[in-house]
Amino acid sequence: MNTQYLSNNYETQLYECDLVADVPIGTNVLELIKSTRAKDRLAKRNQYDRVKGARRGWSVHKFGGSSFADPDCYSFVGGLIDTFSGKNLIVVSALSGVTNLLYSICSKAEHGSFLSSSEWKSLETRVSEAITVRLGDSVAREKEMIRFSNDLIYLAGLLSFMPTASPQDREAITSVVVGFGEIFSARLLTQIMREDYHRSATFMDARDVLVVRPIGGSDNRIEVCWDVTRNKLKNWWVNRKQCDVLVVTGFIARNLDDDLPVTLKRNGSDFSATIFSVLSKAHSVTVWKDVDGMYTADPKKHADAKFIPYQTFEEAEEASLRGAFVLQKDCIEPARLHNIPIFLRNCFNLSCPGTRIGPPEEEDDSGEMDCFFKGTLGDQCDVSFSSSMDLVGTSFSL
């Protein structure tokens, strides 16, 4: 099979960054709004606050499939992101259930029957419905539907190779196909942030930046090629410095050995989040889930399970090896090696502060470091969404 078809013949459409209001740092906000119509004043003041707040830097947040259970959840997540001050790097998973659909479609494609399958029809329905519900009757919806139609044409052509492909080629095709769940999700959230919240949001296909090397073993370990990835990220970032929300696909990357797309396996989006927290030298990474944090046992099965507000990296890794399902050891390792605290929070229970994983706060030595973002650390800030909450950690500015 010609691997060029996998690596080069499809390019996801990137978004150009453009600020809603061109507000230079240091502009007097009173002069800015003095001659502005009343209905536009709030938007301009908010934009001023965002640009000023951007000096505090980037924070990294990851939202899993449970955060995207249906189209309405995208609006909820968008509203939550909009409350975060400064600039935010958002790692997203696929719409709930879509990854399983894509795996099932790949299995059906091995026998050549995928186009008439219920899974293929369900994929078309669920993604198009999410786009239509969230973007309404807008130009953005039309553009996103065209992109989705092109995606389906590409996927159908790629999957047509499955019946005659070798086992190795089938694995490569599957890695490409299942990664589209994150692409659909990240592109939609990017458009929502632009259309509904007027943010200068940019979409990143992690396959353009993140390079890894699968090293095998019984646990299918994956090694991050840090130097190669940093160079790619530096080049990717050159023309996108004005964005204040960067939406990144979780779960997917590119294989150093053959330059083909590869997945980070199950729970790969959590791994993506800690990887990008290292790449951006973030002060912390927040993993948003549908549970309040770490417990002594599964709270859904054990009523007497006790909430754990804090764990060291070592304790969290040990709990993972014992079968704790909240965060896997591989996901913790990048943060541990760079001493970046991880916060586990429930996006459906904002009143809960969540679990902090990392060094004791007085020993947290994360600080200003050189990186492609070139910035300084900011102060911790408060965020409110329906009720007041703490933004766990901040990172540095461009």
C-alpha positions in Angstrom: 0.0 0.0 0.0 1.2 3.5 -0.8 1.9 5.2 2.5 1.8 8.6 0.9 -1.9 8.3 0.8 -1.9 8.1 4.6 0.6 10.8 5.3 0.3 13.5 2.6 -2.9 13.5 0.7 -5.1 15.0 3.4 -4.6 18.3 5.1 -7.0 19.4 7.8 -8.1 23.0 7.4 -6.5 25.4 9.9 -8.0 28.5 11.2 -6.3 31.9 10.8 -6.2 33.9 14.0 -7.8 37.4 14.0 -8.6 39.4 17.1 -12.2 40.5 17.3 -11.0 43.9 18.5 -7.5 45.1 17.9 -6.7 46.3 21.4 -3.0 47.1 22.1 -1.6 46.4 25.6 -1.7 49.7 27.5 -4.6 51.2 25.8 -6.7 53.3 28.1 -10.0 51.4 28.5 -12.0 54.6 29.1 -10.8 56.1 25.8 -11.5 52.7 24.1 -15.2 52.6 25.1 -15.9 56.4 25.3 -17.2 56.6 21.7 -18.5 53.1 21.5 -22.2 52.3 21.2 -23.7 51.0 24.5 -24.5 47.5 23.2 -20.8 47.1 22.1 -19.2 48.4 25.2 -19.3 45.1 27.2 -17.8 43.1 24.3 -15.0 45.7 23.9 -14.3 45.8 27.6 -14.2 42.0 27.7 -11.8 41.9 24.8 -9.6 44.5 26.5 -9.6 42.4 29.7 -8.6 39.3 27.7 -5.7 40.9 26.0 -4.5 42.4 29.2 -5.1 39.1 31.0 -3.1 37.3 28.3 0.0 38.7 29.8 -0.6 36.2 32.6 0.0 33.4 30.1 -1.2 30.0 29.0 -3.1 27.5 31.1 -3.7 23.9 29.9 -7.1 22.2 30.2 -8.2 18.8 28.9 -11.8 17.8 28.3 -12.7 14.1 27.8 -15.4 12.4 25.9 -17.8 12.6 28.9 -17.6 16.4 28.7 -18.9 16.1 25.1 -21.8 13.7 25.7 -24.1 15.6 23.3 -24.1 18.9 21.3 -25.3 21.0 24.3 -22.2 19.9 26.2 -20.0 21.8 23.7 -21.8 25.0 24.6 -21.3 24.3 28.3 -17.6 23.6 27.8 -17.3 26.7 25.6 -18.9 28.8 28.3 -16.5 27.4 30.9 -13.5 28.1 28.8 -14.6 31.6 28.3 -14.4 32.2 32.0 -10.7 31.4 32.1 -8.5 34.5 32.1 -5.5 34.8 29.8 -4.7 32.3 27.1 -5.8 28.7 27.2 -4.6 25.6 25.5 -7.5 23.1 25.3 -6.9 19.4 24.6 -10.1 17.7 23.5 -11.4 14.2 23.1 -14.0 13.0 20.5 -17.7 13.4 20.9 -18.8 10.6 23.3 -19.0 7.3 21.6 -17.6 8.4 18.3 -14.2 6.8 18.8 -15.9 3.4 19.3 -18.0 4.0 16.2 -14.8 4.6 14.1 -13.2 1.5 15.5 -16.3 -0.5 14.6 -16.4 1.1 11.1 -12.7 -0.1 10.6 -13.7 -3.6 11.5 -16.6 -3.6 9.1 -14.4 -2.1 6.3 -12.2 -5.2 6.5 -15.1 -7.1 4.8 -16.0 -4.2 2.5 -19.4 -3.5 4.0 -18.9 -0.3 6.0 -20.8 2.3 3.9 -24.2 0.5 4.5 -23.5 -0.1 8.1 -25.5 1.4 11.0 -22.2 2.7 12.4 -21.4 4.8 9.3 -24.9 6.2 9.2 -24.7 7.0 13.0 -21.3 8.8 12.5 -22.8 10.9 9.7 -25.9 11.7 11.9 -24.2 12.5 15.1 -21.4 14.7 13.8 -23.7 16.6 11.4 -26.3 17.1 14.1 -23.6 18.5 16.5 -22.5 20.9 13.9 -26.0 22.1 13.0 -27.2 22.4 16.6 -24.2 24.3 17.8 -23.5 26.6 14.8 -27.1 27.1 13.7 -27.8 28.9 10.4 -24.4 30.5 10.0 -21.6 30.7 7.5 -19.4 28.8 10.0 -21.9 25.9 9.9 -21.8 25.8 6.1 -18.0 25.7 6.1 -17.8 23.0 8.8 -20.4 20.9 7.0 -18.3 21.1 3.8 -15.2 20.1 5.8 -17.1 17.2 7.3 -18.4 16.0 3.9 -14.8 16.1 2.6 -13.7 14.1 5.6 -16.2 11.4 4.8 -15.1 11.2 1.2 -11.5 10.9 2.4 -12.3 8.3 5.0 -14.4 6.2 2.5 -11.5 6.2 0.1 -9.0 5.2 2.8 -11.2 2.5 4.2 -11.7 1.0 0.7 -8.1 -0.3 1.0 -8.9 -2.4 4.1 -10.1 -5.7 2.5 -6.8 -6.2 0.6 -4.5 -4.4 3.1 -1.8 -6.3 5.1 -2.2 -6.4 8.9 0.4 -3.7 9.2 -1.4 -1.4 6.7 -4.8 -2.1 8.4 -3.3 -0.9 11.7 -2.0 2.2 10.0 -5.4 2.9 8.3 -7.2 2.4 11.6 -4.9 4.9 13.4 -5.8 7.5 10.8 -9.5 6.8 10.9 -10.1 6.7 14.6 -8.2 10.0 15.1 -10.9 11.9 13.2 -13.1 11.8 16.2 -10.8 14.3 17.9 -10.5 16.3 14.7 -14.3 16.7 14.4 -14.5 17.6 18.0 -11.7 20.1 18.1 -12.8 21.9 14.9 -16.3 22.3 16.2 -15.2 23.7 19.6 -12.9 26.1 17.8 -15.8 27.4 15.7 -18.0 27.7 18.9 -15.3 29.7 20.6 -15.1 32.0 17.6 -18.8 32.3 16.9 -20.4 32.3 20.3 -17.7 33.8 22.5 -15.8 36.0 19.9 -12.5 34.5 20.9 -9.5 34.4 18.6 -9.5 30.6 18.6 -7.2 28.4 16.5 -7.4 24.7 15.8 -4.3 22.5 16.0 -4.1 19.0 14.5 -1.6 17.4 16.9 -0.3 15.2 14.1 1.3 18.3 12.6 3.4 18.8 15.8 3.5 15.9 18.2 6.0 13.2 17.2 6.3 9.9 19.1 8.0 6.5 18.8 6.0 3.4 19.9 8.4 1.2 21.8 6.1 -1.7 22.3 6.1 -4.0 25.2 3.1 -5.6 27.0 1.8 -2.1 27.9 2.3 -0.6 24.4 4.4 2.2 25.8 5.0 5.3 23.6 8.0 7.6 23.8 7.7 11.3 23.1 10.4 12.7 20.7 10.7 15.9 22.5 13.4 17.7 20.4 11.6 16.9 17.1 8.3 17.9 18.5 9.6 21.2 19.9 11.1 22.2 16.6 7.8 21.4 14.8 5.8 23.3 17.4 8.1 26.3 17.0 7.6 26.4 13.3 3.8 25.8 13.6 3.5 28.7 16.0 5.1 31.4 13.9 2.0 32.7 12.2 -0.5 32.0 15.0 0.7 34.1 17.9 -2.4 36.2 18.2 -4.8 33.5 19.3 -6.1 33.4 22.9 -7.6 29.9 22.7 -5.7 27.0 21.1 -7.8 23.9 20.6 -5.7 20.8 20.2 -6.7 17.3 19.2 -5.9 14.8 21.9 -5.2 11.1 21.4 -3.3 11.4 18.0 0.3 12.1 17.0 2.8 11.1 14.3 5.2 8.2 14.3 8.8 9.2 14.0 9.8 6.0 12.2 7.4 6.1 9.2 5.9 9.6 9.5 2.4 8.1 9.6 -0.4 9.1 12.0 -0.5 7.0 15.2 -2.8 7.0 18.3 -1.7 7.3 21.9 -4.0 4.4 22.7 -6.9 4.5 25.3 -6.8 7.5 27.6 -4.4 9.1 25.1 -6.0 12.5 25.4 -4.9 12.7 29.1 -1.4 11.9 27.8 -1.7 14.6 25.2 -2.6 17.1 27.9 0.4 16.5 30.1 2.7 16.4 27.0 1.5 19.8 25.9 1.8 21.2 29.4 5.5 20.3 29.2 5.9 21.7 25.7 4.3 25.0 26.8 6.1 25.0 30.2 2.6 25.4 31.8 2.4 26.1 35.5 -0.3 23.4 35.8 -2.6 21.2 33.8 -6.2 20.6 34.6 -7.9 17.4 33.5 -11.7 17.8 33.5 -13.7 14.6 33.9 -17.1 13.5 35.2 -15.8 12.6 38.6 -14.7 14.9 41.4 -11.1 13.6 41.5 -9.3 10.6 43.2 -11.1 8.4 45.7 -10.0 5.5 47.8 -12.3 3.3 45.7 -14.8 3.7 42.8 -17.5 6.0 44.3 -20.0 4.7 41.8 -19.6 1.2 43.3 -18.6 1.9 46.9 -20.7 4.4 48.9 -18.0 4.6 51.6 -15.2 5.7 49.2 -13.3 8.6 50.6 -12.3 11.6 48.5 -8.5 12.3 48.2 -7.7 16.0 47.9 -4.0 15.5 47.3 -1.6 12.9 46.1 2.1 12.9 45.3 3.1 11.9 41.7 4.4 8.6 43.1 1.2 7.9 45.0 -0.9 8.6 41.9 1.3 6.4 39.7 1.0 3.6 42.3 -2.7 3.9 42.4 -2.8 3.7 38.6 -0.8 0.5 38.7 -3.3 -0.9 41.2 -6.2 -0.3 38.8 -7.3 3.3 39.5 -9.2 4.4 36.4 -9.0 8.2 36.7 -5.4 8.8 35.4 -2.9 6.4 33.9 0.7 6.2 34.9 2.0 7.2 31.4 -0.2 10.3 31.6 1.4 11.3 34.9 5.0 10.7 33.9 5.6 13.9 31.7 4.2 16.1 34.5 6.2 14.3 37.2 9.5 14.6 35.2 9.0 18.4 34.9 7.3 18.9 38.3 4.1 20.3 36.8 1.1 19.7 39.2 -2.0 18.0 37.7 -5.5 19.0 38.9 -8.4 16.5 38.4 -11.7 18.4 38.4 -15.3 17.6 37.6 -16.7 20.0 34.9 -20.2 19.1 36.1 -19.5 19.9 39.8 -17.6 23.2 39.8 -18.0 23.6 43.5 -15.6 20.7 44.2 -11.9 21.8 44.2 -10.8 18.4 42.8 -7.6 16.5 43.5 -4.2 18.0 43.2 -1.4 15.6 42.0 2.2 16.8 42.4 4.8 18.1 44.9 3.6 19.8 48.1 2.7 23.3 47.2 5.7 24.7 49.2 8.0 22.5 47.2 6.5 23.3 43.8 9.5 24.8 41.9 7.9 25.3 38.6 8.8 28.7 37.3 10.0 30.8 34.4 11.8 28.7 31.8 12.8 29.3 28.2 10.5 27.9 25.6 9.0 28.8 22.2 6.3 30.8 23.9 8.8 33.1 25.7 6.9 34.5 28.6 6.8 34.8 32.4 4.6 33.2 35.0 1.6 35.0 36.2 -0.3 35.1 39.4 -3.1 32.8 40.3 -6.5 34.2 39.4 -10.1 33.6 40.2 -12.7 32.5 37.7 -16.5 32.3 38.0 -19.0 30.2 36.0 -22.4 30.3 37.6 -20.6 30.3 40.9 -17.1 31.4 42.0 -14.3 28.9 41.5 -10.5 28.8 41.5 -8.6 28.5 38.3 -6.1 25.9 39.2 -2.7 27.3 38.4 -1.7 29.7 35.6 1.0 29.5 33.1 3.0 32.1 31.2 2.3 34.5 28.4 3.5 34.8 24.9 
